[in-house]
Amino acid sequence: MTSEISPLARQIQTNMAAVKLRIAQAATAAGRHPSEISVVAVTKTHPLETIRAAIEAGILELGENYAQEFEIKHNALQTESSLRWHFIGNLQSNKASIVTGHCSLLHTIDRQKIASVVSRLACERGVVQDVLIQARLGDEDSKSGAILSDIPYLRDYISNLPGLRGLMAVAPLCEANGQPAEARKYFDDIKILFDTINIQKCDILSIGMSGDYLDAIAAGSTMIRIGSAIFGARASSN
């Protein structure tokens, strides 16, 4: 007999099952196997109670956007040794020490300076820190990431450091003319670039969130970042 779990954990479990069903359907339609796609459950601004319920529901891949919020949660959950944290927010060099060596994967390396800082910290701490290069898609000024034409140079620089695992990107919401952006077009562009990396162990393409992950799977995503579809609307960060 399995032990009873809390109502919140049960709801999270149900939501995750629905997400995984849609992943399976999208993967099959694209001629892919669902096992090719992993899910990072995005817990930013959600309280520790929700994260503990997620762990209770069997979710162990968690994504955070803000270094100081990650630090609080990581410290509170240090006994949960099976957790794999992902840092998916814009990373400033003065906050790199908070996440380097404490996250399984840093998704948002977008310039040489932050790559160098992370590499130095990882060496000092005796760890190999896996990272992704974040590519900037579209023309939205609010989006972080290296422009696509700079990715080969950043790739060559980071490939000399241990831990490069692939690319990450966020599809824009709007085109330059104000019209809604077509996520699939941008995902196809980043997949073409991903296929040209040709570096051993570069096997992660982190594209797709709650609103567009089906398009991302069709384009070839290997990792999607899902928050609201699993946990519901998040609390305000203010």
N, C-alpha and C positions, 0 to 999 in steps of 0.2 A: 504494500500500500504506500503510495507517495504521500509525503507530508503536505499539509494544506499551506498555501501561500497567501499573503495579504491581498485584500481587494485591489490595491493599487498595482501590486506586482502582477496580479491576474489580468488587469486591464492592459498593462504594458505588454504582457505576453501575447494577449489577443491581437493587439495592434501590430506587434512584430510579426506574428503569423500571417496577418493580412498583407504586410509589406513583402514578406518572403514569397507568398503566393503570387503577387504581382510581378516580382522579380523572376520567378520561374516561368510565368507566362511570357514575359517580355524576352527572356533569354531564349526560350524555345522558338518564339516567332523569329528571332534573329539567327537561328541555327547555332545557338550556343548552349552550354550546359550551365544551369544555375550555380553550380559549385565554383564557377569562374569568377563570381561576383561576391565580394565581402561587404558587410554593412558596418559602418561606424555610426553608433547611436550618439547624436549630438545633444549634450546635456548642458550647454551654456545657459546660464541664468536659472537653471532648475536647481532646487534645493537638494541638500544631501539626502533628505527623505526619499526623493524621487530616484536618486542614483542608487540608494540601497535597495529600493524596490526593483530597479532594473537588474541589479546583481542577483536578487532573489529570483527574478524571472529568467535568469540564465544569460543575460547580456553582459559581455565582458570587454567589448571594444567601445570605448567612450571617447568622444571628441569635445574639446574645449577651445574657446576662442580668445580668452583673455588670460594672460599669464598669472596675474595675481589671484584671479578666481580659481584657476587651475591649482595654484599652490595651496590654497585653503582646502580644496577638495582632496587633493593628493595626500596632504598631511593627515587629513581626517580618515582616510581610507588606506593607510599604509599597510594595514594587516591583510588587505585583500590582494594577496600576491598574484592572483590569476588575472588581474585587470591589465588591459593594454590601453594606455592613454595615447590619444592622438592630439597634437596641437594643430588647429586648423585656422587660427586667426593670424592677422598681421603681426609679425614678430619684430620687435625693436631690439637693437643690439644690447641695450642696457637691461633688457628683460630675458635675454637668452640664457643666462645662468639659472633661471627659475625652471626652465623646461628641458635643457640639455641633460641627457642622461636619465631623465625621469619620465620621458615619453618614448613610446615605442617608435613613433614616427612623427617627424615635423613636416607638415604639408606645405609650408609657405615660405620656402627659401627663394627669394626673388632678386638677389643682388650679391655681388662678391663679398661685400663687407660683412653681411650677416652670415654668409657661408664660412668666412674665415673665423669669425668669433665662435660660431658653433663648433667648428673643427678644433680650435684651440682648447675650448672648454672640454670637449670630449676626450682629447688627448690627456689633459690634466686629470680627468676623472677616470681614465683607463677604460673607456667604453667606446664602442662604435655606434655613433648616432645615425640611424637611418633617416634620410631626408627625401623630400620631393621638391622639384623646382616648380614654383607657381608661375603659370603663364597667364598673362592678362588677355582676356578675350573682349573684343568690342572697344568702344570709345568712352565708356563711362569713367569720368574722372575719379569717382569714389572707389573704384576697384583697384586692388593691389595686384602685383604680379609683373614679371618681365614681359616686354612686348615680344611677339613671336620671333621677330628677326634677331633678337638678342639671345634667344634660348640656346643656339648652338655654341656661342661663346661662353655662356654661363655653364652649360653642360661640360665643355672641355675643361673649364676651371675646376668645377666641383668633382669631375671624374678623377682628378688627381688626389682627392680626399676620400677616405672610406665612407661608405654609407649611401651613395646615390641610388635610389630605387625607382625613380620615374618622375611623372609629371602630375600636377594638380591644376585645376582651373575651375572658375565659376562662370557660368554663362551670364551675359548681360541681360538685364530686364528690358532695355530699350535700345533702339538703333539711334544713330546720330540725329536722324530726322524726327525723333520722338515717337516713332511707331514701335509697337511691341517687337522685341527681338525673337527670332526663331532659334531656339536653343540648339536644335539638331544640327543646323548649319555650322555653328561654332564648335560643337562636339566633334563633328566630322573633321574640321580643320586641325584640332588638337590631336585627334587620333592619327592623322597622317604624320604629324610631327613626332609623335610618340613612336611610331613605327620606324623612324629613322635614327633613333638614339644609338642603337647597336653597342650598348655597354652591358657587360654581364651583370645579372641581378636587377637590371632595370625592368621590372615586371609589373609595376603598379601604375595604373592610370586612374587617378582619383577625380572623377567628374560625376556630377549628378547629385541633386538634393531632393527634398520632399516634393517640390513642384515640377521637376524635370528629369527624375531619375530613369523613367522609362525610355525617354529619348537617349539618355546617356548609355543605357545598356545596349540599345540598338546600334549605337555608334561604336561600342567596344569598351566601355568602362569596365574596370576590374574592381573598383571600390567606390561605393556611394556613401554619401554623408546624409543621414536622415535624422531630423529632429522632430518636427511637429507631427509627422505621420506616426511616430511612435509615442511621443509624450504629450501631444496636444500643443496648444499655443503656449509659448514660453512667457515667463514673467518679464516685465520691463527691466532693462538693465540700468535704468536711471535710479 
